[in-house]
Amino acid sequence: MSDRPKVLIADDEQSAIDFVREALADMPCDVIAAMDGEQALSAIRQQKPQVVILDVQMPKRSGFEVFSEMRADQTLSSIPVIMLTAVTSRTGLKFSSKDMSQYMGSEPDAYVDKPIEPVILKQTVKHLLNKSRGK
């Protein structure tokens, strides 16, 4: 088993998962995937990734629900979370970390709009991996 850090991407669109895998391909981490919120929670509990990337809209459990459950579980609450959404591109409305904090009672560590800019995603993941390792 690899001792490289794990990044979990949870998205119901295979193309988004493939995009994230490609964007992070040259980083020293293993990317694991989940296609819905229930798979995501199961994988997070079993794999204990160092960073979780959650799509907001997923079947079975939304990214908001997964995020909320993670923050309520002491063993998962410190895992950094990046929220992904296409809401801004579809509606023109921006949903910030501050808005999410007011809505959910907690903020994600980062918030990235779709379409995802690979450089921004990579920088964000690198920053959170370093932060989770105390660098």
N, C-alpha and C positions, 0 to 999 in steps of 0.2 A: 504494500500500500504506500502511496506517495505521501511524503510529509510536506508537499507543497500546499499552500493555502488554497481553500476551496471558495469559489464564487458560485452561488446558486442564482440562476435566472428562471423566473416563473412567468410564463407568458403563454397564452393559448394560441398564439400564431407561431408556427414553426419557423417562418421567415425571420421573425424577431429573435428567436433563440439562435438561429444560424448566424444572424447579423452580430449578436453579442459575442458568440463564440469566435467569429472572425476578428472582431474588433479587439478582443483580448488574447488572440492567438500567440502573440509574441511576449506576453507577460508570464512571469513565473507563477502561474496559478492553474488549478484544474477547474474547468467550468462544468457544473452539473445543471441539469434542466428539469423543470416540472411544467406540465401542460395545464394545470388548474390549481386552484387554491388548496384543495385537500392534498394533492400530491406534494405541493410546496411545503405545507406544514409537516407532512410525514418525512420528507427529505431533510428539512431543517432539523427536526428532532433527531433523526438518525445520523446525519452527516456532520452536523455542527459546522456549517460553513463560516468563513471569516467575514464574508459580505453577502448580503441577499439583495437581489434586484427583483422588484415586484411590479408587474403590470397592474394597473388599477382595476381594469375590467377583465375578469376571468370567470369561467364557469365554476360552479360548486361553492367557491368562496372568493370574494373579491380580494384585491390587494389590500384594501382597507381592513377587511376582516382578518387577513393573515397578519398584517402589521399589528393590529390591536391584540391578537392572541399572543404574538411574540412579546410585546411589551408587558403583557400580564403574566407571562411565564418567567420566573426568575432565572431559569437556565438558558433562556433565549433572549432576554431583554437587552443584553449588552451587544448583541450582534448588530453591526451597522446595516441600515436599510436604505436602498435607493429606490424611490418610487418612479415608475415610468407611466406616462399617459399621453394620449393623443387628444385630450380635451381641448387644449389650447389651439391646435391646428384645426380642429373640427368646429369649435364654437367661438374662438377668439378670446375666451375667458381664461385667465391665468389662475391656477390654484397653487399657491405657494406653500412652503413649509409652515409658515406662520398660520395660514388658513387651516392647514391640516392639524396643527397643534390645537387650535380653537375647536375644530370639529371632532378630533379624536382624543384630545387630552395629551398628546405627545407628538413630537415632530420626527419625521424621518431624518436621516443624516444628510440626505441629498434628494433632489427632485429634478428629474430629467424629462424634457418633453420629447415626444415622438414627432417627426422623424428624429432619430437619435444621431447626434454628431459624434462619430467614433472617437475623435480626439478628446472631447469633453468627457465621454463615458470612461475612456481609459484613464484620464487624469483623476477623475473622481474615484474610480475603483482603486487606483494606486494609492491615493491619499488615504482612503478608508482602510486599506490593507496595512499601510504603515501605522496608522492610528491604532488599529486593533492589535498590532504587535508592539505598541509602545514606542515607536520611532518618531 
